[in-house]
Amino acid sequence: MNIKDKIVTVDQALDMVQSGFNLTTGMAAAEPVAFQTRLHEIAGKVKDVTITSCLQTMEYKYMEPDILAQSFWLDAWFYTPALRRLHGTGRVSFIPNCLHYAGRKRNYAKKTDIFLASASMPDEDGNVRLSCSNVYESVIISQADKVILECSPNIPRIYGDCVVPADKVSHIIMTDNYLPVSPDAPSNEKDGMIGEHIAKLIDDGDTIQVGIGGIPNAVCASIHGKRGLGVHTEMMTTGIMRLMKAGVITNAKKNFNPGKAVFAFAFGTQEMYEYMHENKELYMASGAWVNDPYIVGLNDNMVSINTTIEVDLMGQCCSETIGYKQFSGSGGQTDTAIGAQRAVNGRSIIALYSTANVKNPKTGEREEISKIVPMLKEGATVTLSRNDVDWVVTEYGAVCLRGLDIKSRVRKMISIAHPKYREELERRAYELEYLIR
C-alpha cells in the first residue's frame, strides 16, 4: 500500500473507535497529542472505552470528570498529577508492574484494539521510527489490531531497535506538532548534598542509569568531573544529554554496547530532542530488553540511581504510594536496582530527602515528618524489597545495606536520618525488637 493511502485525518481516526475498545497510547513524549486533543468529541457516542497510558504528560478535555464519566476508563502504568486528581472519580485505575514486563503482561490481560503514538516521518518505504519511547510500544504493536501513528517533521528520528515496519502501520496522521517537553527541575541545597554523596560512589568509566527531577539533576551536575562514563538507562534525560555534550559520558569504556547510550524512552527539553535527531551515539530499544535485569547486569560497573518516597529501618522502599493512595508508579526501579547488582562491580543507589513537609489530615496544617520510618505507612506499596536494597543516600550521608543483618541495617539507616528524629527512631527500633538491649 502506498504511504499516501494510509494517511487519515483525526476525524477519521476518531470514527474508528467503538464502544468497548481498548486504546493504548505511547509513553510520555510519545503520546498522540493530536488524537487526544480531540478525543472528547466522541464522548457520549461510545461507551466503556479504556485508554491505557504511562506517564501522561498533558491534561486533555476528555479527562474532565463529567466527560470521562460518559465514555472513558483510564488505566495507567504510572500516575502523573493529571491522573492523581482523577483518582476519586473511580474512572482511573493503576496497573501494578515492573516496567520491562509492562507490555507483555498487558497483552495477556487486555488486547489493544488501537495503538496510538507519535513517530518520525515515514521513509520512502513507509517505515517509521517510534519517536521518544519504546518501553512497551513495540510489544503492544505486535498484538494490536490497528496501529495509528502521528508523524511530524518536528519529531526527531532516533536510531536503534525502534522501527515500525510499513506492514504494521495501519494509518498515519500527519501533523506539525512538537513533542511535549519536561522543563529542567531546579535542584535545591538538599539535592546538591545528595548529589555530592552519590558522586563519591561513581567511578570513572562506570555505566549509569539515572532518572529525572531535582535529585537526578543534582547527580548529573555533581559528576561533571568524572571521565569516560557510559549510559544504559530506562530514560534519556536533559541531564544525560549535557553530560554527553560535555564529554563526561563517552560510552567508550562500556563492555556491553560500547559507543552507544542505550535507553528505552526520552523525555526532556526541546534542546534534548534536537540533540537526539539522527544522533548515532544514541540507541533506543524496547524496554522489555533495556530494563530486563539480566540485560542491565551485562554492563560491568553498572550504577543505578533511583529515588523513593519513604524507607523503613530495614530498608524497604515505598516509591509509588502515600499510604493507600497511588502517587506515581513502580517504573523501572526494581528492574534497574536488581539488574545493577547483578553486574560485575555493580551498585544500586536509592536516594531521598531525610524529611518532608506534609499536610496533617486532622488539622490541615503542614508539618515536618521523617522519611526514614520505623515501618511504612499502612497500605504503602513496597516497590523495592529489603532484599534488593543496596545503597541508601540522604543529605546526611550514604550507607550500604548489602549483606547486613537487621540490627546493623537499623543502625545504618538511623545514621542518615535527620538528627532530630534519630532518638525517636532508635526508641521505636527497640520497641519493635529490631534492636535488643
C-alpha positions as CSV (number, residue, x, y, z in Angstrom):
1,M,0.0,0.0,0.0
2,N,1.2,3.5,-0.9
3,I,2.1,5.7,2.1
4,K,-0.5,8.3,0.9
5,D,-3.2,5.7,1.1
6,K,-2.5,5.3,4.9
7,I,-2.9,8.9,5.7
8,V,-6.1,9.7,7.7
9,T,-7.4,12.8,9.5
10,V,-8.0,12.9,13.2
11,D,-11.8,12.8,12.4
12,Q,-11.3,9.5,10.5
13,A,-9.2,8.1,13.4
14,L,-11.9,9.0,15.9
15,D,-14.5,7.3,13.8
16,M,-12.6,4.0,14.2
17,V,-13.1,4.0,18.0
18,Q,-16.0,1.8,19.0
19,S,-17.7,1.1,22.3
20,G,-15.7,-1.4,24.4
21,F,-12.5,-0.7,22.6
22,N,-9.1,-0.8,24.4
23,L,-6.8,2.0,23.3
24,T,-3.1,2.1,24.3
25,T,-1.1,5.3,23.9
26,G,2.6,6.0,23.6
27,M,4.5,6.8,26.8
28,A,5.3,10.4,27.9
29,A,6.6,12.5,25.0
30,A,5.4,9.8,22.6
31,E,1.7,10.3,23.5
32,P,-0.6,11.1,20.5
33,V,-1.3,14.7,21.1
34,A,-3.5,15.5,18.1
35,F,-5.7,12.5,18.7
36,Q,-6.1,13.0,22.4
37,T,-6.7,16.7,22.0
38,R,-10.0,15.9,20.2
39,L,-10.9,12.6,21.9
40,H,-13.6,14.3,23.9
41,E,-15.6,14.9,20.8
42,I,-16.8,11.2,20.8
43,A,-17.9,11.3,24.4
44,G,-21.5,10.1,24.6
45,K,-21.2,8.4,21.2
46,V,-19.2,5.4,22.5
47,K,-19.3,3.7,25.9
48,D,-16.7,1.9,28.0
49,V,-13.6,2.8,26.0
50,T,-10.4,2.0,28.0
51,I,-7.3,4.2,27.5
52,T,-4.1,2.7,28.8
53,S,-1.2,5.1,29.2
54,C,2.1,5.6,31.0
55,L,3.5,8.9,32.4
56,Q,0.7,11.0,30.8
57,T,2.3,14.4,30.3
58,M,-0.7,16.6,29.4
59,E,-4.2,17.1,30.5
60,Y,-6.9,16.8,27.8
61,K,-10.5,17.7,27.7
62,Y,-11.7,14.1,27.6
63,M,-10.1,13.8,31.1
64,E,-12.6,16.2,32.6
65,P,-14.7,14.2,35.1
66,D,-18.1,14.8,33.5
67,I,-16.8,13.9,30.1
68,L,-14.8,11.0,31.4
69,A,-17.9,9.5,33.1
70,Q,-19.8,9.4,29.8
71,S,-17.4,7.2,27.8
72,F,-13.9,6.5,29.1
73,W,-11.9,4.5,31.6
74,L,-8.3,5.3,32.3
75,D,-5.7,2.6,33.2
76,A,-2.2,3.7,33.8
77,W,1.2,2.1,34.4
78,F,2.4,5.4,36.1
79,Y,0.4,8.2,37.6
80,T,1.1,11.8,36.9
81,P,-0.7,14.9,38.5
82,A,-3.5,14.7,35.9
83,L,-4.4,11.2,36.9
84,R,-3.9,11.7,40.6
85,R,-6.5,14.4,40.5
86,L,-9.0,12.0,38.8
87,H,-8.4,9.0,41.1
88,G,-11.5,9.8,43.2
89,T,-13.8,9.6,40.2
90,G,-13.5,5.8,40.1
91,R,-12.6,6.1,36.4
92,V,-8.9,5.8,36.9
93,S,-7.0,2.6,37.9
94,F,-3.3,1.7,38.3
95,I,-1.7,-1.3,36.7
96,P,1.0,-2.8,39.0
97,N,4.0,-3.6,37.0
98,C,7.8,-4.0,36.7
99,L,8.3,-1.9,33.6
100,H,10.2,-4.4,31.5
101,Y,7.1,-6.7,31.7
102,A,4.5,-4.0,31.2
103,G,3.7,-4.7,27.5
104,R,3.8,-8.4,27.7
105,K,1.6,-8.7,30.8
106,R,-0.9,-6.1,29.4
107,N,-1.2,-8.1,26.2
108,Y,-2.1,-11.1,28.4
109,A,-4.8,-9.2,30.3
110,K,-6.3,-6.9,27.5
111,K,-5.7,-6.9,23.8
112,T,-5.2,-3.5,22.3
113,D,-7.8,-2.6,19.6
114,I,-6.0,0.6,18.6
115,F,-2.4,1.7,19.5
116,L,-1.6,5.3,19.0
117,A,1.7,7.2,19.4
118,S,3.9,9.8,17.9
119,A,6.6,8.8,15.4
120,S,9.1,10.2,12.9
121,M,8.2,10.9,9.4
122,P,7.9,7.7,7.2
123,D,10.8,6.9,5.0
124,E,10.4,6.1,1.3
125,D,9.4,2.5,2.1
126,G,6.7,3.5,4.6
127,N,8.7,2.5,7.7
128,V,8.6,4.8,10.7
129,R,10.6,5.1,13.8
130,L,9.0,5.3,17.2
131,S,9.8,8.8,18.4
132,C,10.8,9.0,22.0
133,S,9.5,5.8,23.6
134,N,9.8,2.1,23.1
135,V,9.2,1.0,26.7
136,Y,6.2,-1.2,25.8
137,E,5.2,0.2,22.4
138,S,6.7,-2.4,20.1
139,V,5.3,-5.2,22.3
140,I,1.8,-3.7,22.2
141,I,2.1,-3.1,18.5
142,S,2.9,-6.8,17.9
143,Q,-0.6,-7.7,19.1
144,A,-2.7,-4.6,18.3
145,D,-5.4,-4.8,15.7
146,K,-4.7,-1.3,14.4
147,V,-1.6,1.0,14.7
148,I,-2.1,4.7,14.2
149,L,1.0,6.9,14.3
150,E,1.1,10.7,14.4
151,C,4.0,11.8,12.2
152,S,5.6,15.3,12.2
153,P,8.7,16.8,10.7
154,N,9.3,18.3,14.1
155,I,9.7,14.9,15.8
156,P,13.3,13.5,16.0
157,R,14.4,10.4,14.0
158,I,16.1,8.2,16.6
159,Y,18.4,5.3,15.9
160,G,18.0,1.8,17.5
161,D,15.6,-1.0,17.6
162,C,12.5,1.2,17.2
163,V,11.5,0.8,13.6
164,V,7.8,0.0,12.9
165,P,7.7,-1.8,9.6
166,A,5.3,-0.5,7.0
167,D,3.1,-3.5,7.1
168,K,2.4,-2.9,10.8
169,V,1.4,0.7,10.3
170,S,-2.4,0.8,9.7
171,H,-2.8,4.6,9.4
172,I,-0.8,7.8,9.7
173,I,-2.0,11.2,10.9
174,M,0.2,14.0,9.6
175,T,0.8,16.9,12.0
176,D,3.3,19.7,12.5
177,N,3.3,19.1,16.3
178,Y,6.4,19.3,18.5
179,L,6.9,16.8,21.4
180,P,5.7,17.6,24.9
181,V,8.7,18.8,27.0
182,S,9.8,18.4,30.5
183,P,11.4,21.6,31.8
184,D,14.5,21.1,33.9
185,A,13.6,20.6,37.6
186,P,15.7,23.0,39.7
187,S,18.0,21.5,42.3
188,N,17.9,22.8,45.8
189,E,20.5,22.6,48.6
190,K,19.4,19.2,49.8
191,D,19.6,17.9,46.2
192,G,23.1,19.2,45.9
193,M,24.2,17.5,49.1
194,I,22.7,14.2,48.0
195,G,24.3,14.6,44.6
196,E,27.7,15.0,46.2
197,H,27.3,11.9,48.3
198,I,26.2,9.9,45.2
199,A,29.1,11.3,43.1
200,K,31.5,9.7,45.6
201,L,30.0,6.3,44.7
202,I,30.6,6.7,41.0
203,D,34.0,6.0,39.4
204,D,35.4,7.0,36.1
205,G,34.3,4.5,33.5
206,D,31.1,3.4,35.2
207,T,27.9,2.9,33.3
208,I,24.9,4.8,34.9
209,Q,21.2,4.8,35.0
210,V,19.5,8.0,36.2
211,G,16.1,9.5,36.1
212,I,14.5,12.9,36.2
213,G,13.9,15.5,38.9
214,G,15.8,17.7,41.3
215,I,17.9,14.9,42.8
216,P,18.9,13.2,39.5
217,N,19.7,16.6,38.0
218,A,21.9,17.3,41.0
219,V,23.6,14.0,40.5
220,C,24.3,14.9,36.9
221,A,25.8,18.2,38.0
222,S,27.9,16.6,40.7
223,I,29.6,14.1,38.3
224,H,30.8,16.6,35.7
225,G,34.3,15.9,36.9
226,K,34.1,12.2,36.1
227,R,35.5,10.8,32.8
228,G,34.6,8.0,30.4
229,L,31.1,7.3,31.8
230,G,28.6,5.2,29.9
231,V,24.8,5.1,29.8
232,H,22.4,2.2,30.0
233,T,19.2,3.7,31.3
234,E,15.4,3.5,31.2
235,M,15.2,7.2,30.5
236,M,17.2,9.6,28.3
237,T,17.2,13.0,30.1
238,T,18.4,16.5,29.5
239,G,21.0,15.9,32.3
240,I,22.4,13.0,30.4
241,M,22.5,15.0,27.2
242,R,24.5,17.7,28.9
243,L,27.0,15.2,30.2
244,M,27.3,13.8,26.7
245,K,27.9,17.3,25.3
246,A,30.5,18.0,28.0
247,G,32.4,14.8,27.1
248,V,31.8,13.2,30.6
249,I,29.7,10.5,29.0
250,T,31.5,8.9,26.1
251,N,30.3,5.3,26.3
252,A,33.8,4.3,25.2
253,K,34.6,2.1,28.2
254,K,31.3,0.1,28.2
255,N,31.9,-3.6,27.8
256,F,28.3,-4.0,26.5
257,N,27.1,-1.9,23.6
258,P,30.2,0.3,23.6
259,G,29.9,3.7,22.0
260,K,26.2,3.8,22.5
261,A,24.0,5.5,25.1
262,V,21.2,2.9,25.5
263,F,17.7,3.9,26.6
264,A,14.0,2.9,26.3
265,F,12.4,6.4,26.3
266,A,13.3,10.1,26.3
267,F,11.6,13.0,28.0
268,G,13.2,16.4,28.4
269,T,13.7,19.8,26.8
270,Q,13.4,20.8,23.1
271,E,17.2,21.1,23.1
272,M,17.5,17.4,24.0
273,Y,15.1,16.4,21.2
274,E,17.1,18.3,18.7
275,Y,20.3,16.7,20.0
276,M,18.7,13.3,19.6
277,H,17.8,13.7,15.9
278,E,19.8,11.2,13.8
279,N,22.4,11.0,16.6
280,K,24.3,7.7,16.1
281,E,25.7,7.8,19.6
282,L,22.1,7.1,20.9
283,Y,20.4,3.7,20.8
284,M,16.7,3.3,21.7
285,A,15.4,-0.2,22.2
286,S,12.4,-2.0,23.7
287,G,12.0,-1.6,27.4
288,A,11.4,-5.4,27.6
289,W,15.1,-5.7,26.7
290,V,16.7,-2.5,28.1
291,N,15.1,-2.9,31.5
292,D,15.5,-6.7,31.8
293,P,17.6,-7.1,34.9
294,Y,19.7,-9.8,33.1
295,I,20.5,-7.3,30.3
296,V,21.2,-4.5,32.8
297,G,23.6,-6.7,34.6
298,L,25.7,-7.4,31.5
299,N,27.1,-3.9,31.9
300,D,30.2,-4.1,34.1
301,N,30.5,-1.3,36.7
302,M,26.7,-0.6,36.4
303,V,25.3,2.0,38.8
304,S,21.5,2.5,39.0
305,I,20.3,5.7,40.8
306,N,16.6,5.9,41.8
307,T,14.6,8.0,44.2
308,T,11.9,6.9,46.7
309,I,9.2,8.4,48.9
310,E,9.8,6.6,52.2
311,V,12.1,3.9,53.6
312,D,11.7,1.9,56.7
313,L,14.5,0.9,59.1
314,M,15.0,-2.5,57.4
315,G,15.5,-0.8,54.0
316,Q,12.1,-1.4,52.4
317,C,11.3,1.3,49.9
318,C,7.9,2.7,49.1
319,S,8.4,4.7,45.9
320,E,4.9,5.0,44.4
321,T,2.2,5.4,47.0
322,I,1.4,7.6,50.0
323,G,-0.2,5.1,52.3
324,Y,-3.1,3.6,50.3
325,K,-3.1,6.3,47.7
326,Q,-1.4,5.7,44.4
327,F,1.0,8.6,43.7
328,S,3.3,7.5,40.8
329,G,4.4,4.0,39.8
330,S,7.0,1.3,40.1
331,G,8.5,2.4,36.8
332,G,11.8,0.6,36.3
333,Q,13.1,0.9,39.8
334,T,13.0,-2.8,40.6
335,D,14.3,-3.7,37.1
336,T,17.4,-1.4,37.3
337,A,18.1,-1.9,41.0
338,I,18.2,-5.6,40.8
339,G,20.0,-5.5,37.4
340,A,22.8,-3.3,38.6
341,Q,23.5,-5.6,41.5
342,R,23.9,-8.5,39.0
343,A,26.7,-6.6,37.3
344,V,30.4,-7.0,37.9
345,N,31.2,-4.3,40.4
346,G,27.6,-3.1,40.2
347,R,25.8,-0.8,42.6
348,S,22.2,0.2,43.2
349,I,21.5,3.6,44.9
350,I,18.2,4.8,46.4
351,A,18.1,8.5,47.3
352,L,15.6,10.5,49.3
353,Y,15.4,13.6,51.5
354,S,15.5,12.8,55.2
355,T,12.3,14.8,55.8
356,A,9.2,16.0,54.1
357,N,6.6,18.7,54.8
358,V,3.2,17.1,54.6
359,K,-0.4,18.2,55.4
360,N,-1.7,16.8,58.7
361,P,-5.1,15.1,57.7
362,K,-6.6,16.1,61.1
363,T,-5.5,19.7,61.4
364,G,-5.0,20.6,57.8
365,E,-1.7,22.2,58.7
366,R,1.6,21.3,57.1
367,E,4.2,19.6,59.4
368,E,7.6,18.1,59.0
369,I,8.0,14.3,59.2
370,S,10.9,11.9,58.8
371,K,11.0,10.0,55.6
372,I,13.0,7.2,57.3
373,V,10.4,5.5,59.4
374,P,10.2,2.5,61.8
375,M,7.6,1.0,59.4
376,L,6.0,2.1,56.2
377,K,2.6,3.8,56.3
378,E,-0.4,1.5,56.4
379,G,-1.3,0.5,52.9
380,A,2.1,1.6,51.5
381,T,3.3,-0.4,48.5
382,V,6.8,-2.0,48.8
383,T,8.4,-1.0,45.5
384,L,11.8,-2.3,46.3
385,S,12.0,-5.0,49.0
386,R,14.6,-5.0,51.7
387,N,16.2,-8.0,49.9
388,D,17.0,-5.8,46.9
389,V,18.2,-2.6,48.6
390,D,21.9,-1.8,48.3
391,W,22.9,1.8,49.0
392,V,20.6,4.4,50.6
393,V,21.5,8.1,50.4
394,T,20.1,11.2,52.1
395,E,21.6,14.7,52.6
396,Y,23.2,13.2,55.8
397,G,25.2,10.6,54.1
398,A,25.3,7.3,52.2
399,V,25.1,3.8,53.8
400,C,25.4,0.4,52.3
401,L,22.9,-2.3,53.5
402,R,24.4,-5.0,51.3
403,G,24.5,-8.3,53.2
404,L,23.8,-6.7,56.6
405,D,21.6,-8.2,59.4
406,I,18.6,-6.3,60.6
407,K,20.2,-4.7,63.7
408,S,23.1,-3.4,61.5
409,R,20.7,-2.1,58.9
410,V,18.7,-0.3,61.5
411,R,21.9,1.4,62.9
412,K,22.9,2.5,59.4
413,M,19.5,3.8,58.5
414,I,19.3,5.9,61.7
415,S,22.7,7.4,61.0
416,I,21.4,9.1,57.8
417,A,18.0,10.2,59.2
418,H,17.5,13.8,60.2
419,P,19.3,14.3,63.6
420,K,16.1,15.5,65.3
421,Y,14.4,12.1,64.6
422,R,17.2,9.7,65.4
423,E,16.5,9.3,69.1
424,E,12.8,8.5,68.4
425,L,13.8,6.1,65.6
426,E,16.1,4.3,67.9
427,R,13.4,4.1,70.6
428,R,11.0,2.6,68.2
429,A,13.6,0.1,66.9
430,Y,13.9,-1.2,70.5
431,E,10.1,-1.4,70.8
432,L,9.9,-3.4,67.6
433,E,12.8,-5.6,68.8
434,Y,14.9,-4.7,65.7
435,L,17.4,-3.8,68.4
436,I,17.8,-5.7,71.7
437,R,19.2,-4.1,74.9
